[in-house]
């Protein structure tokens, strides 16, 4: 763990707390992307309950924004679709990020975090993880801590397996439980995402994966060379032939109605369809922006989903917006 050096000059002693008397800015807003897993290979359960993964993340242009403002106490508010499903207590990853960062900096987490929510809640697109990464970066800027990138990533990994990628964005291979990231090249792609009614618990989906694979030998997860090559090429047909999600059978087992959504998108011309992460959001790879509009309209008319979003990839990771 790195710490900020103390100023030892006797003529300029530092105060007991490194917390500045007044913030550098009145507030800081960070924009952070959703993700889709273009490959999610899942290993058998480890003794600690986690699963080793080969997780090829791709950030997409569907964003949440988190604004950090000085306050008398740590508070969280949220607006947007499904905002009523977002926890506003300290179980929220945004609040936990602020607490961990403040503790490392010797501060009290006196901040109001406001989440403008557009990423589906409990939808398999890392919306909660994105908010954690955004809050971490926003508080770091608000408090003037200038925390090294490596330490921010360490805090992200402490918060959850998907949080480091939310900070980094772009495209990356996640190994371990997904938190060890290696950037990979990616061309441009177009997507449609169909939002289901209600969410799916990620732990429940992994438990169902364990149940479904209890009597088979689960191979060690490996990134697909063909998929990585297709991702780098920017060829949507090549990527469509290699998309894979090892959690999809478990998600469909818990939510069989998702199959109708997948079928509707494919019937409308999507090149490929899969459950996004642990679901229940479904992702459709399309040829171009025009095809995205056509598939989204067909899905909206199909009655198999609650809402649709079009997006492109790759997208940048958590980014401080100009004030």
N, C-alpha and C positions, 0 to 999 in steps of 0.2 A: 504494500500500500504506500503510495506517495503522500507526503504532507507538504503543506506550503511552508517555505522557510520563514523563520522569524527575523525581523529586522533587529540587529544587535547594536545599532549605533546608539550610544548613550544620549546623544543630543536629540534623538528622535524616537523616544520609546514608543512601542506599540501599546495600544489599550489592551486590557485583559481579554476582551473578546474581539476577534477580527471582524465582527459585523460592522459594516460602515454605518456612520451616523445617519446618512441619508442615501437612498438607492441612487444608482447611476441614472436610471430612467424610471418614469412613473409606472410603466408596465412593459412586459416583454411577451410577444406572441410568437409561437413556433408552429409551423405547419409540418405535418407528418403523414406519410402515405400508408395506405393499406398494402397488403401483400397477397400474392397468390403463390401457391407451391406448384411449380411446374413438374417437379418430381418430389415425392415424399415416400422414401423407402424406410420401412420401420423394422427394427430388429426386435428380438424377444425381450421381455421385461427383464431389467437388471435387478440385482438384489436390493437396490435403493428404491425400486418401483418405477424409475424412469426407463425409457427405451432409447437405445442408440438409434440415430437417424442418419440418413443421407438426404438432406433437405435442400432442394434447390429453390431458393427464394427469388421472387421477382417483385419489385415494388411497382405499384400501379397508381395512376393519377386519380385516385379517390382519397381525399384528405380529411383528417381532423385538424382542428386548430386548438391549441391550449394557450391561454393567456395567464401569465403570472403577475399579480399585483400585490404590493405590500399590504399587510393586514395585521390585525391584532391577534389572530389565531389562524391555524391551518383550516381552511374551508374549501369545499369543492362544490361547484355548480355546473349544470349541464343544460344545453339546449340542442334541439334538433330532433330528427326522427328517432323514436324509441328512447328518448332521453330519460323517460320514467323507469327504464330498465337499468340505468347506469347507477351503481352504488355511489353514494355521496359521502360515505364514511371513510375510515382509514384502510378499508380493504381495497379501495380504488388504487390501481397501480400508480396513478398520478400523485396521489397523496403519499404513498409509500416512497416514491422516488424523492419527493421533497424532504421527507423525514430522513432518509438515508444520506442524502447529500448534505443536509444541514448538520447532521451528527458528525460527518467527516470533516466539515468545515468549522466546527465549534460554534454553530449558530442555533438559534431557535427557529423552527420552521414557520415563521410568521408570514404567511402568504395565502392569498386567495387564488385558487386555480379555477378558471372557467373553461369548460370544454365545449367547443362548437362541434357537435357530433354529426358526421356524415358516413363514416365507416359503419357497416352493420354491426349491431351488438350481438355478441356470442354467435358470430356468423362464420368463423373460420378464416377471417381476414386480418387477424391480429389487431383489432381495434383497441382493446384494452392495453395491449403491449405498446401500441403506437402512442397512446396517451401517456403511458409511463415514460417513454423515451422523450416525448415532447416536453413534459413537465420537468424532467431532469435538465434538459438543455435550457429551458426558459428560466428555471430557478438559478442555474449556474450563471447565466447572463445577468439576471436581475440582481443577484448578490455580488457580482463582480469577482467570482472565485477563480475564473480561468483554469478550471480543472483540466488536467491533461486528458487527451482523447482516450488513452489506454485506461485511465481510471474511470472515466465515464462508461466505457464498455464493461468494465468490471462490475460497476453498480448495475448496469443493465442486465448482466448475466445473473446477478443476485435477485433481481426482480422477476425474471422469467426467461424461458428458453427463446421466445421470439423477440424479446425486447432489444437485444443488440442489433438485429437486422433492421428494426424500425429506426434506429439511430443512423445506420449506415446507408440504407436504401440501395438503389441500383439493382444489381443481381449478385447473388453470392451462394456458395455451397455451405450449408450449415452441418457440422458433424458434432459428435458427442450427443447431447440431447438437443442439438440445434443451435447452441450458443457459440460454438467455435466456428468463425466465419472465414471463408476464403473467397475474395471477389472473383467473379467469372465474367467474361465478356458477354454482352447481349445486344442483339439488334433490336429494332423497333417492332412492336406487335400491338394489335388491337384486341380488345376484350369486351365482353358483355357479362355482367354479374347479375344473377337473379336472386333476390332476397326472399327467403322463406318466412312463413309465419312462425314466430317463436325462435328460440335458439337451441343449440345443442351443447351440452357440457363436454369440454375437451377430455377431462378425466373419464367421463362415462364412455366416450367413444374409444378411448384407449382400453378401458376394461372390456368393452365388447370385442375389440381386436384380440385381446388375450383369450377371451372365451372362444372366438371363432378359430383361433390358431392353436388351441390347447393340445390337439392331437397331431400336429404337424411340426416338422423341423423348420424353424424360421431362419432363413439365411442371414448372414451379416449384411447390413445395408451398404450398398455401393452406389455411387453416382453413375448414371448411364453415360458412357462416352458419346453415344449417338445423340442423346438429348443435349449434352453440353455443346456438341458441334452444331446442332440445329439452332440452339439458342444464340450462339455466336453469329451464325449465318444471317439471321434476320428473315429466314424463309419460313413463313407460317405453315406451309404444307409439311415441311420437314419436322417442325416442332409438333404439329398436330399428331404425327405418327408416333411420337415418343413420350407424350404426356402420360404421367402415371401417379396414382395416389394410393398407397398401401392402406390408408385408413378409409377409403371409399366403401369397401364392403361392410365395414362396421357402421359407418354413418347411414348407409342404406338399410342395414338391418334395423337400426333404431328409428329411422324415418323413411319407410318404403315409398312414401309419396314423392320423394325427390327424383325417383326414376322418371316419373311423368314430366318433370321439368327438364331433365336431361334430354329426354326424347323430343320434347317440343322445340328445344333450341337446335338440336341436330336436324330436325325436320324443316326448320326455317333456314338452314344453310350454314350453320356453324361448322367449322372444320373439325372441331373436337370439343368435347364437353367432359367436365369432371367436377366432383365435389371439391370445393376450396378448403384445403386443410382438413379440419375435423368437421366442417360443415356447420350449419345446413346451407350456407350460400353456395350456389353452383356457378361455375365459371365456364365461359364459352370463348374459345379462340376463333377469331374471324379473320377474313382476308384483309379487310381495310375498313376505313371509317364508314363508308356507305353500307357495307355488309353489317357493321355493328348496329347501325340504325334500324336496318331491316329485321335483324334477329331480335333486338330489344322490343320492337313493336309487336312481333309475333308472340314473344313471351308474355308481354303485357296483356295481349288478347287471349292467351291460352287459358287463363284462370289457374295456372299451376304455380304462380308465385305472387308475392305481395307487391314487389317493386323491382325495377331494373336500373342498372347504372352502366353506362359505357365508359371505357377508360383506355388509356394507352400505357405502354411500358417500354423501357424502364423509367422510373420516377426517382427523383432525388430523395435522400433520407431526411431526417428531421432538420429543419432549416429555420433560423431566426428571421422573421419578416421585418422589413424596414418599419421603423416607428413613425 
